[in-house]
Amino acid sequence: MAALAAGGGATATGLAAELPISRQAVAKHLATLGRAGLVSRSRRGRESRFELDPRPLAGAAAWLTTVGAEWDTRLADLQRLLKG
């Protein structure tokens, strides 16, 4: 995902050249990211180009922010109790 975000899109072959895994493994990862709605694919001749779509992560980021705030409150409460 970081490679796609940094480069503005890439092919599976291009990504595999930068990573310590095979092109087939990259293609499987891209297919999984595609099913999750995180990657879009466009055909250019014989190649498929993949681009990151981070919008589906917004819900996860919002949830993490909420959970993080709840934990901050709980840890502050615990700290007050321990200082007691």
N, C-alpha and C positions, 0 to 999 in steps of 0.2 A: 504494500500500500504506500509506503514511504517513497519507493522508487517511482511509482506512478504519479504521486503528488508532486514530487520534485521535478520530474521530467515533462509533465503535462501530457502524459500518455506514452505508450510503448507497445511493441509487439512482444509476444511470448518469447521469441528468439532473442530479442534485445534484452529483455529482463533476465533470461537465463544466462546470458553472457556476463551479467553483473553479479549474479548470485551463485552460491555453491551448490546449486541443485540443477537437475536436468530440465530441458525444455518441456518434457512431458509433465514433470512435477509442477512446473510453473503454470502450464495449461490447466492442470487440475485445480490449482489454487485460484486461478482466474475464473474458472467455471463456478467454483464455490462462491467467490465474491460476487459474481454475476447473479447467481440465484438469490443472494442476500440483497441485491439491489445496490451494491456498492461500486460496481464496475459496469461501464457500458462498452459495447463492442461495435466497431464499424469496420466494414470490409473495404480494403483498398487493393484492388487487383487480387492477387493470390493471398495477400496477408490480411490478418485481422489486427486492428489497432484497438487497444484497451485504454480507457480513460477512467479515472477515479471519480466517483460521485459521492462526496461525503455527506450529503443531505440526510440519508437514513441514520447517520450517527448522532444527529441532533437530539433525538429522544434519549439515547443512551447517555449522552453528555449531561442532559438535564437531570436524569435520574441519579447519575454519579454526583452531581452538585448537591442534590437534595440529601442523599445518603451521607455525603461528606459533612454537610452542615449538621445533620443529626448526630454523627459521631463526634464532631467538635463539641457540641453541647454536652453529650454524655461524658466525654473525657474531662471537660471543665468541671462538671458536677462531681466526678470521681476525685479530681484533684482537690476540690474544696472539702470533700468528705475526709480525705486523707490528711489534710492540713488541720482539720477539725477542731 
